[in-house]
């Protein structure tokens, strides 16, 4: 049957002696590079006059802040609890043991990006709009890496594309929720932002950031209905609502506010890089 699809992917991309490269790590690297390329090509179309060095300075800062924020949010909202981390403090920085939160990554990435923009004399609002146009590609690769790792799987399903992940997921076909997220948070959101980035005149500052956080929030809330929550947390409200949905709801609100404020405040159109 079509739903007898068995997950047999190796999370290790390649290994040579003591060096082991994982698909998840490659997803971060390739995602950052592709995001930078999209940013550079978009800013040329917008006529911003940014250099490659400007772009990579911001991308590097955002990635650094993203990793720190993503890990800290996981420890606080998804982790094993305060007592565990007090007894095992090194686990707080043990990103190789898994546990990264997009919501924390967003906060950390934004804060680090603002610092980088200030140091370069670039308007953070314009750079934020520029950055989020490429970010969905990185999200898509990250979710695909989650699928390769056989983690963050969905609920049991009898749909023809159900996947048997084995291990803790058991032997029943499950929703490949990682791929759902890769499609919605990645491909769909990327195409939407690409269409907006080609409008003439360009939308006012804040529109792209608002669209990104709104789109991600909606996609995450929807997919969480078919995704199994973290075992240590389970469902938090009524046997249905998860931590991911609770953390995503503010993104929906913030996204709407950003779009409305950008439209009503008559801010300058995207295209000004002066800080």
C-alpha positions in Angstrom: 0.0 0.0 0.0 1.1 3.6 -0.6 0.9 4.4 3.1 3.5 1.7 3.9 6.3 4.3 3.5 9.1 3.5 5.9 11.6 6.2 7.1 15.1 4.9 6.5 17.1 8.1 6.1 20.5 8.6 7.8 20.9 11.9 9.7 24.6 11.7 8.9 25.5 13.3 5.6 29.1 12.0 5.6 31.8 10.9 8.0 35.5 10.9 7.8 37.5 9.7 10.8 36.6 11.8 13.8 34.6 14.3 11.7 30.9 13.7 11.3 28.7 16.1 9.3 25.0 15.9 9.9 22.2 17.0 7.4 20.8 19.3 10.1 24.0 21.2 10.4 24.3 21.4 6.6 20.8 22.8 6.5 21.8 25.7 8.8 24.9 26.5 6.7 23.2 26.1 3.2 20.1 27.9 4.5 22.2 30.9 5.7 24.1 31.1 2.4 20.9 30.9 0.3 19.3 33.5 2.5 22.3 35.8 1.9 22.1 35.3 -1.9 18.4 36.1 -2.0 19.0 39.2 0.1 21.7 40.4 -2.2 19.8 39.8 -5.3 16.7 41.5 -3.8 18.5 44.6 -2.6 20.0 45.0 -6.1 16.5 45.0 -7.5 15.4 47.5 -4.9 18.5 49.7 -5.5 19.7 49.7 -1.9 23.4 49.8 -2.8 24.4 47.3 -0.1 27.7 45.5 -0.5 28.2 41.7 -0.2 30.2 42.4 3.0 27.2 44.3 4.4 24.9 41.4 3.7 27.2 38.7 5.2 27.9 40.8 8.3 24.1 40.9 9.0 23.5 37.3 8.0 26.4 36.1 10.3 25.0 38.2 13.2 21.5 36.9 12.7 22.6 33.3 12.6 24.6 33.8 15.8 21.7 35.4 17.5 19.3 32.8 16.1 21.3 29.8 17.5 21.5 31.4 21.0 17.9 32.5 21.1 16.6 29.2 19.7 18.5 27.2 22.3 17.6 29.4 25.3 13.9 29.4 24.3 13.9 25.6 24.1 15.5 25.3 27.5 13.0 27.7 29.0 9.8 26.6 27.3 10.4 23.0 26.0 13.2 21.7 28.1 13.5 19.2 30.9 12.9 21.7 33.7 15.0 24.0 35.9 16.2 21.2 38.2 17.6 19.2 35.3 19.6 22.1 33.9 20.8 23.1 37.4 22.2 19.6 37.7 23.5 19.5 34.1 24.4 23.1 33.2 26.4 22.0 30.1 23.1 20.7 28.6 22.0 24.3 28.2 24.5 24.8 25.4 24.4 21.2 24.1 22.8 22.0 20.8 24.1 18.7 19.4 21.6 16.9 21.7 18.7 18.6 19.9 16.2 21.2 21.0 15.9 24.5 19.1 12.9 26.8 19.2 12.0 28.9 16.1 10.3 31.5 18.3 13.5 32.0 20.3 15.6 32.0 17.1 13.4 34.8 15.7 13.9 36.9 18.8 17.6 36.3 19.0 18.0 36.8 15.2 16.1 40.1 15.3 18.1 41.5 18.2 21.4 40.5 16.7 20.4 41.9 13.4 19.6 45.3 15.0 23.0 45.4 16.6 24.7 44.6 13.2 22.6 47.2 11.4 23.5 49.9 14.0 27.2 49.1 13.6 26.9 49.4 9.8 24.6 52.5 9.8 21.8 50.6 8.0 18.1 51.1 8.8 17.0 48.0 10.8 13.5 48.2 9.4 14.7 47.9 5.8 17.1 45.2 6.6 14.5 43.2 8.5 12.2 43.3 5.5 15.1 42.3 3.3 16.2 39.5 5.5 12.8 37.7 5.9 12.4 37.4 2.2 15.2 34.8 2.2 14.6 33.2 5.6 11.8 30.8 4.4 14.3 28.9 2.3 16.4 28.3 5.5 13.2 27.2 7.3 12.3 24.8 4.5 15.8 23.2 4.6 15.6 22.9 8.4 12.2 21.2 8.3 13.5 18.8 5.7 16.4 18.0 8.0 13.9 17.3 10.8 12.3 14.8 8.4 15.7 13.2 7.6 16.4 13.0 11.4 13.0 11.2 11.9 12.0 13.8 14.6 9.0 16.0 15.2 6.7 13.5 13.5 2.9 13.8 13.3 -0.1 12.0 14.6 -1.1 8.6 13.2 -2.9 8.8 9.8 -4.4 6.5 7.2 -3.7 9.0 4.4 -1.7 7.5 1.5 1.4 9.6 2.3 1.7 8.5 5.9 5.2 7.6 7.0 6.3 4.9 9.4 9.2 6.5 11.4 9.8 3.5 13.8 11.6 3.9 17.1 9.6 6.0 19.6 7.1 6.8 16.8 6.0 3.2 16.7 5.0 1.2 13.6 1.9 3.1 12.5 2.0 5.5 9.6 2.1 9.1 10.7 1.7 12.5 9.2 5.0 13.8 7.9 4.4 17.1 9.7 8.0 18.2 9.1 7.2 18.2 5.3 4.0 20.1 5.9 5.9 22.8 7.7 8.6 22.8 5.0 5.9 23.4 2.4 3.9 26.1 4.3 6.6 27.9 6.3 9.1 27.5 3.5 7.9 27.3 -0.1 4.5 29.0 0.2 5.8 31.8 2.4 8.9 32.3 0.2 6.7 32.6 -3.0 4.4 35.0 -1.2 7.2 37.3 -0.1 8.8 37.1 -3.6 5.6 38.3 -5.2 5.4 41.2 -2.7 9.0 42.1 -3.3 8.3 42.7 -6.9 5.4 45.0 -6.5 5.7 48.6 -7.8 5.6 50.7 -5.8 7.2 48.7 -3.0 5.2 48.3 0.2 6.1 50.4 3.2 8.7 49.3 5.7 7.4 46.7 8.1 5.1 45.0 5.5 7.5 42.1 4.8 8.4 41.5 8.4 4.7 41.6 9.3 3.8 39.2 6.5 6.6 36.8 7.5 5.7 36.5 11.2 2.0 36.4 10.4 2.4 33.7 7.8 4.7 31.6 10.0 2.4 31.9 12.9 -0.6 30.7 10.9 1.3 27.8 9.3 2.7 26.7 12.7 -0.6 26.8 14.4 -2.3 24.7 11.7 0.4 22.1 11.4 0.6 21.7 15.2 -2.9 20.1 15.0 -1.4 17.1 13.3 2.0 17.2 15.0 2.8 15.2 18.1 3.9 17.7 20.9 7.1 17.3 22.8 6.9 14.3 25.1 8.0 16.2 28.2 5.2 18.8 27.7 2.3 17.1 26.0 -0.9 19.1 25.3 -1.3 22.1 27.5 -4.9 23.1 27.0 -7.9 20.8 26.5 -5.9 17.9 25.1 -5.5 19.9 21.9 -3.4 23.1 22.3 0.4 22.8 22.3 3.3 25.0 23.4 4.1 25.7 19.7 0.6 27.1 19.2 0.7 29.2 22.3 4.0 30.8 21.2 2.8 31.2 17.7 -0.4 33.1 18.5 1.6 36.3 19.5 3.3 36.1 16.1 -0.1 36.2 14.4 -1.0 39.3 16.4 2.3 41.0 15.9 2.2 40.3 12.2 -1.2 41.9 11.8 -0.1 44.9 13.9 3.0 45.4 11.8 1.1 45.3 8.5 -1.6 47.6 9.7 0.8 50.1 11.3 3.0 50.1 8.2 0.0 50.9 6.0 -1.4 53.6 8.2 1.7 55.3 9.4 2.7 56.1 5.8 6.3 55.0 6.5 8.8 55.3 3.7 8.7 52.5 1.1 11.3 49.9 1.4 14.4 51.3 -0.2 16.0 53.5 2.4 19.1 52.0 4.1 20.2 54.9 6.2 20.0 54.3 9.9 
